Amino acid sequence: MLTISGLNQFYGQSHTLWDLTIAIPAGQCTCVMGRNGVGKTTLMQCIMGLLPLRSGVMDYLGQDLARLPAERRAELGLGFVPQGRQIFPLLTVEENLRIGLPARRDGLRQVPGYIYELFPVLKQMLGRRGGDLSGGQQQQLAIGRALVIDPKLLILDEPTEGIQPNIVHEIGDIIRRLIGEFGLTVILVEQKLPFARRVADRFVILDRGRLVADGGIADLGDDLVRQYLTV
């Protein structure tokens, strides 16, 4: 679904992503892993057009994303849940959800019912301000907002960060439902190894901005964990 080739990115004179070549297969969850500061969030922001590339190609369903402005990517079916959720705290739950509707390709102007089926708590709190929700509820709202655009590819950057364990488990179940029942492709940035092993089909490990390992999640052995993931 998404093939990244020769991607390089810089902050000023600092080379942060080095010649990345990564394939994201359709209908699976690919987990991007690595220690803090290795370039995981930077890569997600490059895919979404929030950071410029120095070079590289990002082929998404036959179209080079690198040539498109960020606002066009949602229209092509890329949904993004950024690290830290970044909901609008002064808007209601319903207003947060409706923000994504203009990016839909089918012209729908109401929040799809399946969003409330996946996240019943959101339906109960439609009139409540986003900033008044708990951390777990805000994360559910952020995922629901990304789903409103009817994405083909959903990017989740650290969705379990600071979330209570029962909500973490629910989010894992929802990711698998989105893949199995709705046919989505998911890129998951995650540092919790048990969660990644339960949810992901494949893994990609970055180290200092470079791809150092990838494969099926069953191939994520103890040697790779010790070398690249343990602190």
Secondary structure per residue as TSV (DSSP state, phi and psi in degrees):
chain	resnum	aa	ss	phi	psi
A	1	M	-	360.0	-45.4
A	2	L	E	-129.5	124.1
A	3	T	E	-121.8	121.2
A	4	I	E	-105.2	128.0
A	5	S	E	-132.0	125.7
A	6	G	E	59.3	39.1
A	7	L	E	-81.0	126.8
A	8	N	E	-128.3	139.4
A	9	Q	E	-141.1	145.6
A	10	F	E	-129.0	147.0
A	11	Y	E	-107.8	105.1
A	12	G	T	60.6	-121.6
A	13	Q	T	-93.6	0.3
A	14	S	E	-89.3	121.6
A	15	H	E	-83.3	110.6
A	16	T	E	-103.3	-31.5
A	17	L	E	-123.7	131.2
A	18	W	E	-117.5	105.2
A	19	D	E	47.2	46.4
A	20	L	E	-72.1	133.2
A	21	T	E	-130.4	113.7
A	22	I	E	-139.9	138.3
A	23	A	E	-112.6	128.6
A	24	I	E	-108.9	105.3
A	25	P	-	-74.7	149.5
A	26	A	T	-69.5	148.1
A	27	G	T	71.7	21.0
A	28	Q	S	-136.0	167.0
A	29	C	E	-105.7	118.5
A	30	T	E	-105.0	122.0
A	31	C	E	-98.1	122.7
A	32	V	E	-94.2	121.1
A	33	M	E	-126.3	166.7
A	34	G	-	148.7	164.5
A	35	R	S	-68.9	170.0
A	36	N	T	-59.0	137.9
A	37	G	T	83.8	12.1
A	38	V	S	-91.0	-8.0
A	39	G	S	115.2	11.6
A	40	K	H	-64.6	-53.1
A	41	T	H	-66.4	-37.0
A	42	T	H	-57.6	-42.9
A	43	L	H	-62.3	-43.6
A	44	M	H	-62.5	-40.7
A	45	Q	H	-67.6	-31.9
A	46	C	H	-67.1	-42.7
A	47	I	H	-60.5	-38.4
A	48	M	T	-85.2	-2.9
A	49	G	T	81.9	15.0
A	50	L	S	-86.3	-15.2
A	51	L	S	-130.7	143.2
A	52	P	-	-78.7	154.9
A	53	L	-	-101.1	146.8
A	54	R	S	-81.1	-38.4
A	55	S	E	-161.7	164.9
A	56	G	E	124.4	164.7
A	57	V	E	-123.7	137.4
A	58	M	E	-124.1	96.1
A	59	D	E	-87.4	112.2
A	60	Y	E	-116.3	105.5
A	61	L	T	52.8	42.2
A	62	G	T	86.4	2.9
A	63	Q	E	-121.2	137.7
A	64	D	E	-82.5	106.8
A	65	L	G	-62.5	-30.4
A	66	A	G	-59.6	-20.8
A	67	R	G	-93.7	-1.3
A	68	L	S	-105.8	143.0
A	69	P	-	-67.7	158.2
A	70	A	H	-57.2	-39.3
A	71	E	H	-66.5	-21.0
A	72	R	H	-80.2	-19.4
A	73	R	H	-72.8	-35.7
A	74	A	H	-62.4	-39.0
A	75	E	H	-64.5	-25.6
A	76	L	T	-85.4	-2.5
A	77	G	T	102.0	25.8
A	78	L	E	-101.5	116.2
A	79	G	E	-102.7	142.3
A	80	F	E	-135.0	126.2
A	81	V	E	-113.2	102.0
A	82	P	-	-73.6	161.4
A	83	Q	T	-60.2	134.7
A	84	G	T	84.7	3.5
A	85	R	-	73.8	-52.6
A	86	Q	-	54.3	43.0
A	87	I	-	-73.4	170.7
A	88	F	-	-93.7	105.5
A	89	P	T	-66.7	-26.4
A	90	L	T	-90.7	-9.7
A	91	L	S	-90.1	153.7
A	92	T	B	-71.5	167.7
A	93	V	H	-56.4	-45.7
A	94	E	H	-63.6	-41.4
A	95	E	H	-64.8	-39.9
A	96	N	H	-59.3	-43.3
A	97	L	H	-67.6	-40.0
A	98	R	H	-70.9	-16.0
A	99	I	T	-58.1	-33.1
A	100	G	T	-79.2	-12.3
A	101	L	G	-60.1	-40.1
A	102	P	G	-60.7	-19.6
A	103	A	G	-84.3	-7.0
A	104	R	-	-68.8	142.4
A	105	R	S	-80.2	-20.8
A	106	D	S	-93.0	-0.4
A	107	G	-	77.4	6.3
A	108	L	-	-59.2	137.3
A	109	R	-	-121.3	22.3
A	110	Q	S	-137.8	152.9
A	111	V	-	-66.1	126.3
A	112	P	-	-59.5	141.8
A	113	G	H	-62.8	-27.1
A	114	Y	H	-66.9	-21.7
A	115	I	H	-62.0	-42.8
A	116	Y	H	-74.4	-25.0
A	117	E	H	-71.3	-39.0
A	118	L	H	-70.9	-37.2
A	119	F	-	-128.3	77.3
A	120	P	H	-57.2	-30.8
A	121	V	H	-62.1	-30.3
A	122	L	H	-67.1	-38.2
A	123	K	H	-65.5	-33.6
A	124	Q	H	-72.2	-18.5
A	125	M	T	-122.5	26.8
A	126	L	T	-55.8	-36.0
A	127	G	T	-90.6	-1.1
A	128	R	S	-85.9	144.6
A	129	R	B	-69.2	143.4
A	130	G	G	-58.0	-36.4
A	131	G	G	-68.5	-13.7
A	132	D	G	-90.5	-4.5
A	133	L	S	-81.7	158.6
A	134	S	-	-70.8	168.9
A	135	G	H	-59.5	-43.2
A	136	G	H	-65.2	-38.9
A	137	Q	H	-67.8	-37.5
A	138	Q	H	-64.0	-37.4
A	139	Q	H	-66.8	-40.0
A	140	Q	H	-62.4	-39.2
A	141	L	H	-64.1	-42.0
A	142	A	H	-63.5	-40.6
A	143	I	H	-68.0	-43.5
A	144	G	H	-59.8	-40.9
A	145	R	H	-61.8	-40.3
A	146	A	H	-67.6	-34.1
A	147	L	H	-73.2	-24.3
A	148	V	H	-58.5	-31.0
A	149	I	T	-75.8	-2.2
A	150	D	-	63.1	59.8
A	151	P	-	-75.4	155.9
A	152	K	S	-94.9	-33.0
A	153	L	E	-123.2	123.7
A	154	L	E	-113.4	124.4
A	155	I	E	-107.0	122.8
A	156	L	E	-118.8	112.9
A	157	D	E	-100.3	104.9
A	158	E	S	54.5	56.8
A	159	P	T	-69.9	-15.3
A	160	T	T	-97.8	-0.5
A	161	E	T	-64.3	121.7
A	162	G	T	70.2	21.8
A	163	I	-	-108.4	142.2
A	164	Q	-	-65.2	148.7
A	165	P	H	-55.8	-38.1
A	166	N	H	-66.6	-34.9
A	167	I	H	-73.5	-35.3
A	168	V	H	-57.5	-44.9
A	169	H	H	-63.1	-42.5
A	170	E	H	-62.6	-41.6
A	171	I	H	-62.7	-39.8
A	172	G	H	-60.7	-44.0
A	173	D	H	-62.2	-40.3
A	174	I	H	-66.7	-40.4
A	175	I	H	-58.2	-45.1
A	176	R	H	-66.6	-35.2
A	177	R	H	-65.8	-41.6
A	178	L	H	-61.2	-35.6
A	179	I	H	-76.3	-50.0
A	180	G	H	-73.7	-40.5
A	181	E	T	-97.2	-31.7
A	182	F	T	-107.2	-7.4
A	183	G	-	73.4	20.9
A	184	L	-	-75.5	157.3
A	185	T	E	-106.3	136.1
A	186	V	E	-125.3	132.2
A	187	I	E	-107.4	121.2
A	188	L	E	-116.7	121.8
A	189	V	E	-94.8	121.0
A	190	E	-	-153.9	140.5
A	191	Q	-	-109.9	-13.9
A	192	K	-	-79.5	107.1
A	193	L	H	-62.0	-45.4
A	194	P	H	-60.7	-38.0
A	195	F	H	-65.5	-45.0
A	196	A	H	-60.8	-43.0
A	197	R	H	-67.6	-30.8
A	198	R	H	-77.1	-33.4
A	199	V	H	-101.1	-37.0
A	200	A	-	-84.8	152.9
A	201	D	S	-96.0	-33.6
A	202	R	E	-135.7	164.1
A	203	F	E	-133.8	153.4
A	204	V	E	-133.9	130.2
A	205	I	E	-113.7	128.9
A	206	L	E	-106.5	146.0
A	207	D	E	-143.9	118.1
A	208	R	T	52.4	43.3
A	209	G	T	80.3	5.3
A	210	R	E	-118.4	149.0
A	211	L	E	-75.5	123.8
A	212	V	E	-116.6	-17.6
A	213	A	E	-164.6	149.0
A	214	D	E	-158.6	165.1
A	215	G	E	156.6	-172.3
A	216	G	E	-67.8	149.5
A	217	I	G	-60.7	-27.6
A	218	A	G	-66.8	-18.8
A	219	D	G	-87.9	0.9
A	220	L	-	-80.6	86.2
A	221	G	-	-89.0	175.7
A	222	D	H	-63.4	-34.0
A	223	D	H	-63.7	-44.5
A	224	L	H	-64.5	-40.4
A	225	V	I	-61.2	-46.8
A	226	R	I	-64.4	-39.2
A	227	Q	I	-75.1	-38.1
A	228	Y	I	-122.2	-13.6
A	229	L	I	-117.4	-28.2
A	230	T	-	-76.9	149.7
A	231	V	-	-94.3	360.0
